[in-house]
């Protein structure tokens, strides 16, 4: 595998882990897909066109669906003019299929193909996206949804993916190419856009039946924007976070950081429509509508149990990894090491375009945080000592965390991506049961590429 230093500079992901079923599937039911990445023309508004990078010429990329226990096989071809790779976000994957260039595979060069093949041993809502120069390739549309089902979820009359993205467009409704690589973005909140889409469209409408059970699978594919959704319903029932079924609870609104997923359910009863809004700004923005028609026979008494099957492990004999997150604008990172050489913050920014650090060391795909034995328990003691939120993601595992993301919810949740607020301290609990080198990084993609990334190795 070629060295990253000989090719390009970049950065990725990590967090806390819990125990799943074995990584290996027990059957041979193979689900095949073909995906091609290529430069594509796309219209954000009538009579306008822009150039994006898309999977199979559509945005989002094709919905990949399979059942728990299946093997997913994706024959991928890179028809871009630059290298790329695909990461399967949230999947407890085989390390060699995780899609991290220079760490788990060589970048897939223009004109080359690569077969991703791995078992699916947990159900839920996931997604896939480019992991080479992802700060640009994801921003130009290289992502899509991945849904893994199990039989107990068949009670829903409508099961819809709601994939949100925050695009930065210029006045001609074209991708703002000139702002890529902006140090202002990289040192602040990341690439924040000005055009919000749901499943590639502005404020779309979906048809559902009255008197029906509805499941909505929310995914935030934005580079950096933290989204918050509310609806015309009094509250919604949250049934899964980051693909993991939970003991359901109700919220009037919910926050979704980059990379995160939340599944909600409700009964449409005799409603004529249900509207959803993005509410982080002073004025709420209507982002999509569910319009009802007809009616189902009475389904109100359908029952389901999505209680979590997972409990935090004992911390007796657990290992602790302390991570002090620093950097960015208005931060306190005076200097840090890069490739073993100490540099002041200004030099890091102007010479290296590096702005963030773990424990005063600039990260990369080649930066190791820890080596731990398989099935050991790891506590990541994390301190966000910056002025900015960070959506922290661990590859290849989920983790237990006492989430502060929901109102009046104090239970441990099992996540693969956790939103750390400025100044927040938390402990992420990982059962390190999946061998390999697994990235831990901020999913504000500009933060990752400029230093907030490293890996944990499970041996």
Secondary structure, 3 states (H helix, E strand, C coil): CCCHHHCCCCCCCCCCCCCCCCCCCCCCCEEEEEEEEEEEEECCCCCCCEEEEEECCECCEEEEEEECCCEEEEEEEEECCCCECEEEECCCCCHHHCCCECCCECCECCCCEEEEEEECCCCEEEEEEECCCHHHHCCCCCEEEEEEECHHHCCCCEEEEEEEEEECECCCCCECHHHCCCHHHHHCCCCCCCEEEECCECCEEEEEEECCEEEEEEEECCCCCCEEEEECCCCEEEEEECCEEEEEEEECEEEECCCCEEEEEEECCCCCEEEEEECCCCCCEEEEEEEEEEECCCCCCCCCCCCCCCCCCCCCCCEEEEEEEEECCCCCCCEEEECCEEEEHHHHHHHHCCCEEECCECCCCCCEEEEECCCEEEEEEEEECCCCCEEEEECCCCEEEECCCCCCCCCEEEECEEEECCCCEEEEEEEECCCEEEEEEECCHHHHHCCCEEEEEEC
